[in-house]
Amino acid sequence: ANAEQTLLESMRSAGEYDVPPVLARAGGTHVFSFGGAPMGVEIANHGFAWIGLVAGMKLWHLQPPDTAEPISATCRLRSRIEVIPGGTHCLQRPGDIIVVPTAWWHATCNLE
């Protein structure tokens, strides 16, 4: 197992996190990710995913899979947040879970 998987297994066995029952059947790969403002993840799509946020705030850019690949937003300081035209946007706060359906385009910007 890689270091990320070892950390996640350790946290889970210590009761520090668990998969919400409604999402447990989704299976998939567990990922531990962290970053600060103004970093983010460029536009991508893949299989079903859910992402819980522990700290900070994250701006999500989402578009359905039947649209052409959108441009990636540029992550900037909070006073100048760029959005992807024609997309749906939402703000994720600590404790929120975002569900990204299969093949949906998405990008993120960490705001804190």
Buried (B, 14 or more C-beta within 10 A) or exposed (E): EEEEEEEBEEBEEEEEEEBEEEBEEEEEEBEEEEBEBBEBBEBEBEEBBBBBBEEBBBBBBBBEEEEEEBBBBEBBEEEEBBEBEEBEEEEBEEEBEBEBEEEBBBBBBBBE
